[in-house]
Each structure stands twice: as C-alpha cells, then as structure tokens.
Amino acid sequence: MLGIIGAMDEEVAKLKEKMEQVHIVEKAGMQFYRGSLCDREVVIVKCGVGKVHAAMCTQAMIDLFPVDGIVNTGIAGSLNAEINIGDIVLAKDALEHDMDVSALGYGPGINPDLKEDENIFKTDVKMLEIALAAAKQAELSVNIFTGRVVSGDQFISSKDKKKWLVDTFDGTCTEMEGASIGHVATMNKVPYLVIRAISDKADDSAEMDYPSFAAMAIDNSVALMTEFIKLC
C-alpha cells in the first residue's frame, strides 16, 4: 500500500477524486482515504500545514495502515535560480532548517538527539527512480530537478532568508512538511519520497506569486503523481 500525504486540500483533492472503493478512516482530526487508484492500493490524507501536523499524520498513517512507502506531494518555493515556477523537484533528501540549538554549540539544523548525519533524511532510491521515469511518462512541459528539500514552519518570502538556506544547507526548494515526514518515515524504516512542484521563488515576490501560480504547480504535481502510482 502506498501512502500519499499533502498539506492542503488542493494538494490531494484531485487524487482523491480518481480513487475507487473508498473507505474513510478518521484519526486525530484527519481523514484517511483508503482505496484504489490506478489499480494500486493507496491511502491519501491531508495532514495540515507545518511540521507538527506532518509528523503526527505520518505516524498515524504508519500505525493505521500497512504502507510500504510514503510520498509527500505538493508545492514549494524554489531556492535555485534555474528552477522556475511550475518546475518539479524530486527530493534526494530533506532536513529541518529551523531546528536551532546553536546556543548550545550545535550547528544549524542539528537535533542533539540525533547523530549529525541522521539529521539529513535520505529518500528512497528506488522511489526516486520511479518518479524520474514517471516524469518522462507524464510528458510535462516543465523541467524536473533532483535535490534537497529544506523544511521549516515558515513561508519563505525574503531574499536574505533564501540566500541563507542555500548557503547553509545547499537547499533546492523550501516548504513546511517534507523533512518531518521524512524524519518519522525514517525512524519507522518506511521508504519515503518528497515530490514538490514550484509555486514561487521564495523571495520578495513570493507573496504575489504563490496565489497566482499555486494551482498550476499543483496540476503538475498531480500529473506526475498519477504516473508514479501507475509505475509502482
């Protein structure tokens, strides 16, 4: 069974519309839609915005359903000048950029309860390969990139903050859930992947770009996800 998590209704609504034999399970204020999509057994849920919602949702999904992989789908802000609105980023790994205990001598993004290399949550190689194949099959008129997703409880709309995320973490795109989902999935030894379509440039124009381009970015993400499910 494949688990699919999106932060907002818009990020999962079109996938849920395509489902068959749907059974809804409610847990902790979330509705998990279990059923069939493209002849694959799936469970789809809106987790809500932010790292706490994402982590809570991921653990609930793992506890409730026999998922053998989890995909976080949705939109993000670009941190790379070559990655434009509508393009898609497939995560090689993810980290939490707003974890900060530097006053105690730890580096940015480092959780003292984890070994340093454990703070970077690597995505599943096989799932990434399938996503790359799905991107070709979807024949989208956008570019596909792989890289690092950096997550935090912040909507990034500042050139200075954007530069810091690149300089400090070598981030490719930024959003608010992916690394938390990766953290929980990794701890539970469940393979995971983050697929994000770009809705804004995470700079001073982000507040204007996001409302205008989010729908287009979501359509691209849904198209890729549909092909991904077919190939799983």
N, C-alpha and C positions, 0 to 999 in steps of 0.2 A: 504494500500500500504506500502511495506517495502522499506526503503531507505538503500542503501549499498554504503559506501564510502571507497575508498582505496587511498593511497597517490601516488602510482606509477602505470604505465600502467600494469606492470606484476601482480599487486595485484588484478586487476579487469578484465583483458583480458579474462581469461578462463571462468569467469562467464558470460561475455557479449557474448561469443561465443555460449553459451547454450540458449540464450534468443530467444523468438519468438515475432512476431508482434512488432518490434522495431520502436520507433519514437524518434528522437533525438531533444532535445531542447538545444539551446546554450545560455549561460548566463555568463557574466564576464570572458570570455575566457575558460569556462569549457563546456564540452559536457555531458549532462544528457541523459542516455539511458533509456527510459521508455518502458516497455513491459512486457512479461510474462516469468516466469522462474519457472519450476516445478509446473505449474498451480497456481502460486501466482503472483499477480501484483507487479512489482518491478520497482525501478528506481536506476540505477547504475552510479556512476561517479568517475572519477579520480580527486582528489582535488589538487594534487601537494604536495610537501614536506613542512612541517613546520606548526606551529600553526596558522599563519595568513591565509594561504591558506585553512587550515582545517575549521577554524571558518567561513570564507567567504562562503565556499562551503556549510556548514551545514545550514547557514541562508538562502542561495539561495534555497536549496532543500526544506526547510520548507515553504518558501514563494511561490514556484512554484508548489509544488505537495502536495496532501493530505496524507502525510506519517503518519502512526500510530506507527512507530518505526524506529529507525536508527541503523544500525550495521556498525561499523568501523572494517574492516578486513585488515590483512596484516602481517607484520613481526616485530620483536622486538629483543632487546638484553636481555639476562637473567641476573637477579640480584641475583639469588639463585643457590647455588652450586648443588642442587638436580634437577634443571631444565636444561635439556640438549638441544642441537641443534636438532630441529625437533619437540620438545615437544610444546604443545599448552597451552597458558594462557587465561583464561576467566576472564574478569575483574569484580571484585565486586565493585570497584570504581576507580577513576582516579583523579590525581591532576597535577598541573603545577609546576615542580620542579625548574624552572628558574625564577619564579616570586620572585623578591628580592627587598624589600624596607626596609631591616633591618636597614639601616642608620636612618630611621625614627621611629625605635622602634618596628617594626613588625617582627614576626618570619619568618623563611624560608617558601616560598611557599604561603604566605598570601597576598592576594589582599586587600588593605584597603577599597575598595568599597563594600566588601562582609563581612558578619559575619564570624567568624573564622570557624564554622562548614560548611559554604557554600562553602568553598574553596576545599572541597572534593566532587566530583561529583559522586554520587552513581548510579550504573547501575540498570536496571530494573530487579527485582527479577524473574518475570515470564520469561523474555527473557533469563536470565541466566539458569533457569531450563530447558528450551527448548534446549539451547546449550549443556548442560550436557547430555541430552538424545540423541541429535544429534551426540555427540562424541562417544557414545556407538554404535549407529546405523552405523556410518561410519566405525567402526572396524579398526581404525588406529593403526599401530604398534608403537605408541608413547604414552607418558604419558600426562594426562590432569590435569592442575592445575587451581585453582582459586586464585585471589589475587589482588594486587593493581598495576595499570599501572601508571608510572610517566613519564610525557611528558615534553619535552623542545626542543628548537631549537638548539640541539647539538647531534651529533653522538657520543655516549659514547664509548671510547676505552682506558680507564685508570682504573687501579685497585683502585687508590685512589678515583677517582670520583665515581666509582661503590660502594665502601665502604660507601662513604658519602650519596649516595642515599638510601642505605639500612639503615644506622644508623639514618638518619634524617627523612626519610619518610616511612620506612618499605616497600620499593618498591619490587615488584615481578619481573617486567620487565620494560624496558625503551624504549621509542620511541619518535616520534616527532609530533603526531597529536591527539591521543585519548582523552586527557583531554580537548583540545579545542573543539572537537566535543561534548564531554560531557557537557562542560560549556554552549554552545549555545543550545543544546538539552534541558538541564535542565531549562534554562531561558524561553524556549518556551513550557515547560511542555510536551515534546515529549519523550517517553521512548527510552533509548539507551543501547547499549552494545558494548564492545570492545572485539574482538577475535584476538589474536596475536599468530602466530607461531614463534618459536625462530630460528633466523638465526645466532646468535653469542652470545658470553658470556660477551659482554660489558666490556672487559678488554683489556690488551695489545695485545691479539691475534685477536681482533675484525676486524681489517682492513684486515687480511688474511682470516678469517673465513667467513665474510659476502659474498664476491663474490662466494665462493665455495659452500655455503650451502643455499643461499637465495632462489634458485629455488626449492629445496626440501621443505623448510619451506612453501613457497607459495602453493605448491601442497597440503600439509597437511591442510593449511588454507582453500583452495578452496573445498577440500573434505568435511570438516566439515560444511562449509557454505552451500553447496548443500543440505546436510541432514537437516540443520537448516531450510532452506526455505521450505522443504517438510513438516516439522512438524509445521510450523507457521499457 
